[in-house]
C-alpha cells in the first residue's frame, strides 16, 4: 500500500547474518521502484536493520500484527545507494498462497467481480475484494460475522466430511480421524490459523478421538484443551478479540443453551426453540465484551 511515497510489505522466513528469525516482519520502502515486478513469495536480499515490535495488548493494531505472526520491524535505508544491497534471489509462492490464488482466480473467472469478492470473503475471511456497499450493509444489520472465518466454516467442512464417510461406509475410526485432521488443518493453514478455526478444529478432533477410544466427549473439557494448546503457542491471544469472542460464544452455548431452551421456550416447536436458545445464549455471553470493545452490540 502506497502512502506519501511509502510502500509497506510483509516478509517471512527471515535470515539475518545466517541466523533465522522467528516470525514475520513489516518493513517500509520509500522507493517503490525497488519493488517493481515483485510478487507474493519472491525471495529478496537487502541491507537494513531489524528490531522486535513492542506489543500493547489494548491496541488493536498490535494485536492484529501478533495474530498474523508479525513480530519484527525492518528498516532498509534506500537513500544511500552505495550501502544498499537489494536484489531478488528467487521467485515463487508457497503452497497455501498458490491454492488461495487458484481459488480466487477461478471465482473471478466464473462469476461477476462483486460475487467473486463476496464468495472469497465468506470462504477465507479476506474482505479486500468486497464491495464497500455490501460490507457496510452487513455491518449495519449485525451479520458481518459471515465474513469472519470461524467455527461455522469448520463445522460445515467437518459435517460434509462425515456425510462422505457415511456414504462410502468408512467406519475405521483411525482413517476417519486422519482424513479429518488433514483436511481441517489444511483449511486452518489457508485461513492463517485464526483462533476460531483452530478452536473448532481442535474440538472436532478431540470429539472424534474420544469416539475412537469409546470414551464420552465433554464439550467444556475439549474447549479448555483447545484454549490451552492455542495459548501455549500464542500466549497473547488471551487479549485478542477474535479469540475471546470465539471461546465465549461456545461457553454460552454449553452453559445457557439447555436451561433457556427447556425453561423459556419449552412450548415452542423443537427446531425453533433450538435456534432461539442458541442465538440468545451466544448473545448473552458476548454482550459484555461487545459493550466494552465495540461500545455497543447488535442483535
C-alpha contacts under 8 A as a table, 3 or more apart, distances in Angstrom:
res1	aa1	res2	aa2	distance
1	X	6	X	7.69
1	X	7	X	5.50
1	X	8	X	5.85
1	X	9	X	7.86
2	X	5	X	5.92
2	X	6	X	5.24
2	X	7	X	4.70
2	X	8	X	7.14
3	X	6	X	5.08
3	X	7	X	6.81
5	X	30	X	5.76
5	X	31	X	6.98
5	X	32	X	7.14
6	X	28	X	6.38
6	X	29	X	5.81
6	X	30	X	4.73
6	X	31	X	7.25
6	X	32	X	7.34
7	X	28	X	5.50
7	X	29	X	5.08
7	X	30	X	6.24
7	X	31	X	7.55
7	X	32	X	6.19
8	X	26	X	7.02
8	X	27	X	5.72
8	X	28	X	4.50
8	X	29	X	6.39
9	X	26	X	6.04
9	X	27	X	5.60
9	X	28	X	6.47
9	X	29	X	7.96
10	X	24	X	6.99
10	X	25	X	5.71
10	X	26	X	4.60
10	X	27	X	6.27
11	X	14	X	7.14
11	X	24	X	5.64
11	X	25	X	5.31
11	X	26	X	6.43
11	X	27	X	7.66
12	X	23	X	6.60
12	X	24	X	4.39
12	X	25	X	6.37
13	X	20	X	7.22
13	X	21	X	7.23
13	X	22	X	7.74
13	X	23	X	7.45
13	X	24	X	7.04
14	X	20	X	5.81
14	X	21	X	5.40
14	X	22	X	7.56
14	X	23	X	7.93
14	X	24	X	7.31
15	X	18	X	5.76
15	X	19	X	5.29
15	X	20	X	4.29
15	X	21	X	5.86
16	X	19	X	5.17
16	X	20	X	6.33
16	X	21	X	7.02
22	X	71	X	7.90
23	X	69	X	5.51
23	X	70	X	5.88
23	X	71	X	5.67
23	X	72	X	7.49
24	X	69	X	5.72
24	X	70	X	4.37
24	X	71	X	5.86
24	X	72	X	6.55
25	X	70	X	5.09
25	X	71	X	5.88
25	X	72	X	4.45
25	X	73	X	5.28
25	X	74	X	6.49
26	X	70	X	6.73
26	X	72	X	6.39
26	X	73	X	4.98
26	X	74	X	6.16
27	X	73	X	5.74
27	X	74	X	4.73
27	X	75	X	5.96
27	X	76	X	7.65
28	X	74	X	7.39
28	X	75	X	6.53
28	X	76	X	7.41
29	X	32	X	6.52
29	X	75	X	7.93
29	X	76	X	6.87
29	X	78	X	7.42
30	X	78	X	7.17
31	X	34	X	5.96
31	X	35	X	7.86
31	X	78	X	7.03
32	X	35	X	5.44
32	X	36	X	6.91
33	X	36	X	5.36
34	X	86	X	7.83
35	X	38	X	5.56
38	X	42	X	6.44
39	X	42	X	5.73
39	X	91	X	7.63
39	X	92	X	7.76
40	X	92	X	7.21
40	X	93	X	5.83
41	X	91	X	6.27
41	X	92	X	4.92
41	X	93	X	3.87
41	X	94	X	6.35
42	X	88	X	7.00
42	X	89	X	7.58
42	X	90	X	5.79
42	X	91	X	4.18
42	X	92	X	5.53
42	X	93	X	6.86
43	X	88	X	5.91
43	X	89	X	5.29
43	X	90	X	5.00
43	X	91	X	6.02
43	X	92	X	7.98
44	X	86	X	7.13
44	X	87	X	5.72
44	X	88	X	4.36
44	X	89	X	5.28
44	X	90	X	7.18
45	X	85	X	7.02
45	X	86	X	5.44
45	X	87	X	5.36
45	X	88	X	6.28
45	X	89	X	6.57
46	X	76	X	7.44
46	X	84	X	6.69
46	X	85	X	4.76
46	X	86	X	4.17
46	X	87	X	6.62
47	X	76	X	6.19
47	X	77	X	7.68
47	X	83	X	7.64
47	X	84	X	5.58
47	X	85	X	5.53
47	X	86	X	6.97
48	X	74	X	6.73
48	X	75	X	5.43
48	X	76	X	4.17
48	X	77	X	6.32
48	X	84	X	7.96
49	X	74	X	5.60
49	X	75	X	5.22
49	X	76	X	6.49
50	X	72	X	6.67
50	X	73	X	5.71
50	X	74	X	4.38
50	X	75	X	6.44
51	X	72	X	5.55
51	X	73	X	5.41
51	X	74	X	6.52
52	X	71	X	5.89
52	X	72	X	4.22
52	X	73	X	6.14
53	X	71	X	5.55
53	X	72	X	4.92
53	X	73	X	6.08
54	X	62	X	7.87
55	X	59	X	7.93
55	X	62	X	5.21
55	X	63	X	7.20
55	X	66	X	7.62
56	X	59	X	5.38
56	X	62	X	5.82
56	X	63	X	7.40
57	X	60	X	7.52
57	X	62	X	6.83
57	X	63	X	6.30
57	X	236	X	7.37
57	X	239	X	5.92
57	X	240	X	7.76
58	X	63	X	7.92
58	X	239	X	7.55
59	X	62	X	5.37
59	X	63	X	6.40
60	X	63	X	5.06
60	X	64	X	6.02
61	X	64	X	5.06
61	X	65	X	6.37
62	X	65	X	5.22
62	X	66	X	6.23
63	X	66	X	4.87
63	X	67	X	5.89
63	X	236	X	7.97
63	X	239	X	7.76
63	X	240	X	6.25
64	X	67	X	5.11
64	X	68	X	6.26
65	X	68	X	5.21
65	X	69	X	6.23
65	X	70	X	4.92
65	X	71	X	7.10
66	X	69	X	5.00
66	X	70	X	5.58
66	X	71	X	6.52
66	X	236	X	7.65
67	X	70	X	7.59
67	X	194	X	7.52
67	X	237	X	7.20
67	X	240	X	7.74
68	X	192	X	7.24
77	X	80	X	6.61
77	X	84	X	7.01
78	X	81	X	6.36
78	X	84	X	6.27
80	X	83	X	5.55
80	X	84	X	6.40
81	X	84	X	5.18
81	X	85	X	7.96
88	X	91	X	7.67
93	X	97	X	6.13
93	X	98	X	6.16
94	X	97	X	5.48
94	X	98	X	6.21
95	X	98	X	5.03
95	X	99	X	6.23
96	X	99	X	5.25
96	X	100	X	6.31
96	X	189	X	6.82
96	X	190	X	5.61
97	X	100	X	5.08
97	X	101	X	5.99
97	X	190	X	7.53
98	X	101	X	5.14
98	X	102	X	6.03
99	X	102	X	5.10
99	X	103	X	6.24
99	X	190	X	8.00
100	X	103	X	5.15
100	X	104	X	6.04
100	X	190	X	7.01
101	X	104	X	4.97
101	X	105	X	6.02
102	X	105	X	5.27
102	X	106	X	6.13
103	X	106	X	5.09
103	X	107	X	6.21
104	X	107	X	5.19
104	X	108	X	6.32
104	X	116	X	7.57
104	X	120	X	6.65
105	X	108	X	5.21
105	X	109	X	5.98
106	X	109	X	5.03
106	X	110	X	6.17
107	X	110	X	5.41
107	X	111	X	5.81
107	X	116	X	5.11
107	X	119	X	7.77
107	X	120	X	7.64
108	X	111	X	5.49
108	X	112	X	6.48
108	X	113	X	5.73
108	X	116	X	5.23
108	X	117	X	7.85
109	X	112	X	7.92
111	X	115	X	6.21
111	X	116	X	5.86
112	X	115	X	5.20
112	X	116	X	6.04
113	X	116	X	5.02
113	X	117	X	6.16
114	X	117	X	5.20
114	X	118	X	6.19
114	X	129	X	7.68
114	X	130	X	6.70
114	X	131	X	6.40
115	X	118	X	5.02
115	X	119	X	6.17
116	X	119	X	5.19
116	X	120	X	6.03
116	X	129	X	7.90
117	X	120	X	5.19
117	X	121	X	6.06
117	X	127	X	7.28
117	X	128	X	7.69
117	X	129	X	4.51
117	X	130	X	4.77
117	X	131	X	7.40
118	X	121	X	5.25
118	X	122	X	6.31
118	X	127	X	7.85
118	X	129	X	7.45
118	X	130	X	5.69
118	X	131	X	7.96
119	X	122	X	5.13
119	X	123	X	6.17
120	X	123	X	5.09
120	X	124	X	6.05
120	X	125	X	7.28
120	X	126	X	6.73
120	X	127	X	7.72
120	X	129	X	7.83
121	X	124	X	5.57
121	X	125	X	4.59
121	X	126	X	4.69
121	X	127	X	4.93
121	X	128	X	7.82
121	X	129	X	7.48
121	X	130	X	6.92
121	X	147	X	5.46
121	X	148	X	7.94
122	X	125	X	5.67
122	X	126	X	7.78
122	X	146	X	6.12
122	X	147	X	4.66
122	X	148	X	7.15
122	X	149	X	7.13
123	X	147	X	7.65
123	X	149	X	6.98
123	X	153	X	7.67
124	X	147	X	7.86
124	X	148	X	7.84
124	X	149	X	6.02
124	X	190	X	7.22
124	X	191	X	5.60
125	X	147	X	5.09
125	X	148	X	4.94
125	X	149	X	5.08
125	X	191	X	7.39
126	X	129	X	7.51
126	X	147	X	7.62
127	X	130	X	5.11
127	X	147	X	7.26
130	X	134	X	7.02
130	X	135	X	6.57
131	X	134	X	5.38
131	X	135	X	6.26
132	X	135	X	4.99
132	X	136	X	5.99
133	X	136	X	5.26
133	X	137	X	6.14
134	X	137	X	5.13
134	X	138	X	6.39
135	X	138	X	5.39
135	X	139	X	6.34
135	X	144	X	7.30
136	X	139	X	4.96
136	X	140	X	6.13
137	X	140	X	5.23
137	X	141	X	6.36
138	X	141	X	5.26
138	X	142	X	6.17
138	X	143	X	5.08
138	X	144	X	4.79
139	X	142	X	5.20
139	X	143	X	6.15
139	X	144	X	4.99
140	X	143	X	7.77
141	X	144	X	7.74
141	X	298	X	7.75
142	X	145	X	7.65
142	X	298	X	5.49
142	X	299	X	6.40
143	X	146	X	6.26
144	X	147	X	5.82
144	X	148	X	7.38
145	X	148	X	5.02
146	X	149	X	7.38
149	X	152	X	7.59
149	X	153	X	6.35
149	X	191	X	7.29
149	X	194	X	7.64
149	X	196	X	7.28
149	X	197	X	6.85
150	X	153	X	5.64
150	X	154	X	6.85
150	X	194	X	7.96
150	X	196	X	4.84
150	X	197	X	5.17
150	X	200	X	7.67
150	X	246	X	7.65
151	X	154	X	4.98
151	X	155	X	5.84
151	X	196	X	5.74
151	X	197	X	5.49
151	X	199	X	7.39
151	X	200	X	4.97
151	X	201	X	7.82
151	X	246	X	7.87
152	X	155	X	5.00
152	X	156	X	6.21
153	X	156	X	5.24
153	X	157	X	6.26
153	X	197	X	7.75
154	X	157	X	5.09
154	X	158	X	5.93
154	X	184	X	7.07
154	X	197	X	6.38
154	X	200	X	6.31
154	X	201	X	6.61
155	X	158	X	5.09
155	X	159	X	5.94
155	X	200	X	7.43
156	X	159	X	5.17
156	X	160	X	6.16
157	X	160	X	5.17
157	X	161	X	6.34
157	X	184	X	7.72
158	X	161	X	5.13
158	X	162	X	6.21
158	X	180	X	7.12
158	X	184	X	7.62
158	X	204	X	7.81
159	X	162	X	5.09
159	X	163	X	6.15
160	X	163	X	5.09
160	X	164	X	6.30
161	X	164	X	5.00
161	X	165	X	6.16
161	X	180	X	7.20
162	X	165	X	4.95
162	X	166	X	6.32
163	X	166	X	5.20
163	X	167	X	6.27
164	X	167	X	4.98
164	X	168	X	6.17
165	X	168	X	5.41
165	X	169	X	5.79
165	X	170	X	4.99
165	X	171	X	7.41
165	X	176	X	7.41
166	X	169	X	4.80
166	X	170	X	6.27
166	X	171	X	7.80
167	X	170	X	7.84
170	X	175	X	7.96
170	X	176	X	7.28
171	X	176	X	7.49
172	X	175	X	5.43
172	X	176	X	6.23
173	X	176	X	5.04
173	X	177	X	6.05
173	X	208	X	7.88
173	X	212	X	5.33
174	X	177	X	5.14
174	X	178	X	6.11
174	X	212	X	7.22
175	X	178	X	5.10
175	X	179	X	6.16
176	X	179	X	5.35
176	X	180	X	6.03
177	X	180	X	5.14
177	X	181	X	5.95
177	X	205	X	6.96
177	X	208	X	6.53
177	X	209	X	7.03
178	X	181	X	5.18
178	X	182	X	6.21
179	X	182	X	5.21
179	X	183	X	6.20
180	X	183	X	5.33
180	X	184	X	6.00
180	X	205	X	7.53
181	X	184	X	5.37
181	X	185	X	5.94
181	X	201	X	7.98
181	X	205	X	6.82
182	X	185	X	5.47
182	X	186	X	6.13
183	X	186	X	5.23
183	X	187	X	6.30
184	X	187	X	5.02
184	X	188	X	6.18
184	X	201	X	6.25
185	X	188	X	4.81
185	X	189	X	6.14
185	X	201	X	7.40
186	X	189	X	5.05
186	X	190	X	6.30
187	X	190	X	5.03
187	X	191	X	6.29
188	X	191	X	5.03
188	X	192	X	6.19
188	X	193	X	4.71
188	X	194	X	7.01
188	X	197	X	6.05
188	X	198	X	6.56
189	X	192	X	5.01
189	X	193	X	5.38
190	X	193	X	7.46
191	X	194	X	6.26
191	X	197	X	7.88
193	X	197	X	6.63
193	X	198	X	6.16
194	X	197	X	5.53
194	X	198	X	6.27
195	X	198	X	5.20
195	X	199	X	6.01
195	X	230	X	7.46
195	X	237	X	7.80
195	X	242	X	6.67
195	X	243	X	5.25
195	X	246	X	7.58
196	X	199	X	5.06
196	X	200	X	6.20
196	X	242	X	6.96
196	X	243	X	6.32
196	X	246	X	5.48
196	X	247	X	7.81
197	X	200	X	5.22
197	X	201	X	5.97
198	X	201	X	5.05
198	X	202	X	6.03
198	X	226	X	7.68
198	X	230	X	7.57
199	X	202	X	5.39
199	X	203	X	6.17
199	X	223	X	7.18
199	X	226	X	5.50
199	X	227	X	7.03
199	X	230	X	7.75
199	X	246	X	7.87
199	X	247	X	7.81
200	X	203	X	5.17
200	X	204	X	6.04
201	X	204	X	5.15
201	X	205	X	6.19
202	X	205	X	5.21
202	X	206	X	6.03
202	X	222	X	7.70
202	X	226	X	5.58
203	X	206	X	5.05
203	X	207	X	6.20
203	X	219	X	7.81
203	X	222	X	5.39
203	X	223	X	5.99
203	X	226	X	6.40
204	X	207	X	5.20
204	X	208	X	6.35
205	X	208	X	5.06
205	X	209	X	5.95
206	X	209	X	5.01
206	X	210	X	6.11
206	X	217	X	7.68
206	X	222	X	6.19
207	X	210	X	5.18
207	X	211	X	6.38
207	X	217	X	5.57
207	X	222	X	7.46
208	X	211	X	5.10
208	X	212	X	6.16
209	X	212	X	5.02
209	X	213	X	6.36
210	X	213	X	5.19
210	X	214	X	6.12
210	X	215	X	4.90
210	X	216	X	6.22
210	X	217	X	5.74
211	X	214	X	4.84
211	X	215	X	5.71
211	X	216	X	6.96
211	X	217	X	7.35
212	X	215	X	7.61
217	X	222	X	7.55
218	X	221	X	5.39
218	X	222	X	6.22
219	X	222	X	5.25
219	X	223	X	6.10
219	X	254	X	7.18
220	X	223	X	5.04
220	X	224	X	6.06
220	X	251	X	7.49
220	X	254	X	7.12
221	X	224	X	5.02
221	X	225	X	6.19
222	X	225	X	5.04
222	X	226	X	6.23
223	X	226	X	5.07
223	X	227	X	6.27
223	X	247	X	7.68
224	X	227	X	5.04
224	X	228	X	6.20
225	X	228	X	5.11
225	X	229	X	6.23
226	X	229	X	5.24
226	X	230	X	6.17
227	X	230	X	5.22
227	X	231	X	5.96
228	X	231	X	5.28
228	X	232	X	5.92
229	X	232	X	5.21
229	X	233	X	6.56
230	X	233	X	5.35
230	X	234	X	5.97
230	X	235	X	7.54
230	X	237	X	7.84
231	X	234	X	4.81
231	X	235	X	4.32
231	X	236	X	7.24
231	X	237	X	6.36
231	X	238	X	6.92
232	X	235	X	5.78
234	X	237	X	5.77
235	X	238	X	6.20
236	X	239	X	5.72
236	X	240	X	7.01
237	X	240	X	4.74
237	X	243	X	6.18
238	X	243	X	6.86
238	X	244	X	6.94
239	X	243	X	7.68
239	X	244	X	7.28
240	X	243	X	5.32
240	X	244	X	6.26
241	X	244	X	5.13
241	X	245	X	6.00
242	X	245	X	5.32
242	X	246	X	6.04
243	X	246	X	5.28
243	X	247	X	6.33
244	X	247	X	5.45
244	X	248	X	5.92
245	X	248	X	5.13
245	X	249	X	5.91
245	X	286	X	6.54
245	X	289	X	7.74
246	X	249	X	5.44
246	X	250	X	6.65
247	X	250	X	5.23
247	X	251	X	6.19
248	X	251	X	4.90
248	X	252	X	6.15
248	X	282	X	7.71
248	X	285	X	6.15
248	X	286	X	6.40
249	X	252	X	5.16
249	X	253	X	6.49
249	X	281	X	7.88
249	X	282	X	4.88
249	X	283	X	7.69
249	X	285	X	6.42
249	X	286	X	6.40
250	X	253	X	5.08
250	X	254	X	6.18
250	X	282	X	7.31
251	X	254	X	5.15
251	X	255	X	6.05
251	X	285	X	7.59
252	X	255	X	5.35
252	X	256	X	5.45
252	X	257	X	6.96
252	X	281	X	5.07
252	X	282	X	5.09
252	X	284	X	7.26
252	X	285	X	5.39
253	X	256	X	5.69
253	X	257	X	4.93
253	X	278	X	6.07
253	X	281	X	5.67
253	X	282	X	6.11
254	X	257	X	6.27
254	X	258	X	7.75
255	X	258	X	7.16
256	X	259	X	5.75
256	X	260	X	6.08
256	X	277	X	7.96
256	X	281	X	5.34
257	X	260	X	5.40
257	X	261	X	6.05
257	X	277	X	5.33
257	X	278	X	5.64
257	X	281	X	5.60
258	X	261	X	5.19
258	X	262	X	6.04
258	X	277	X	7.63
259	X	262	X	5.19
259	X	263	X	5.72
259	X	264	X	7.65
260	X	263	X	5.44
260	X	264	X	5.19
260	X	265	X	6.77
260	X	277	X	5.66
260	X	281	X	7.59
261	X	264	X	5.78
261	X	265	X	5.07
261	X	266	X	6.02
261	X	273	X	5.90
261	X	274	X	6.43
261	X	276	X	7.86
261	X	277	X	5.24
262	X	265	X	6.13
262	X	266	X	4.87
263	X	266	X	5.78
265	X	268	X	5.48
265	X	273	X	5.47
265	X	277	X	7.65
266	X	273	X	7.15
268	X	272	X	6.63
268	X	273	X	5.71
269	X	272	X	5.47
269	X	273	X	6.06
270	X	273	X	5.23
270	X	274	X	6.14
271	X	274	X	5.12
271	X	275	X	6.32
272	X	275	X	5.22
272	X	276	X	6.23
273	X	276	X	5.21
273	X	277	X	5.92
274	X	277	X	5.21
274	X	278	X	6.06
275	X	278	X	5.28
275	X	279	X	6.23
276	X	279	X	5.23
276	X	280	X	6.05
277	X	280	X	5.27
277	X	281	X	5.94
278	X	281	X	5.31
278	X	282	X	6.25
279	X	282	X	5.36
279	X	283	X	6.19
280	X	283	X	5.06
280	X	284	X	6.05
281	X	284	X	5.28
281	X	285	X	6.49
282	X	285	X	5.49
282	X	286	X	6.16
283	X	286	X	5.15
283	X	287	X	5.78
283	X	299	X	7.58
284	X	287	X	5.33
284	X	288	X	7.92
285	X	288	X	6.94
286	X	289	X	5.57
286	X	290	X	5.98
287	X	290	X	5.00
287	X	291	X	6.03
287	X	297	X	6.64
288	X	291	X	5.22
288	X	292	X	6.14
289	X	292	X	4.98
289	X	293	X	5.75
289	X	294	X	7.83
290	X	293	X	5.33
290	X	294	X	5.28
290	X	295	X	6.61
290	X	296	X	5.96
290	X	297	X	5.59
291	X	294	X	5.63
291	X	295	X	4.43
291	X	296	X	4.48
291	X	297	X	6.09
292	X	295	X	5.47
292	X	296	X	7.57
294	X	297	X	7.21
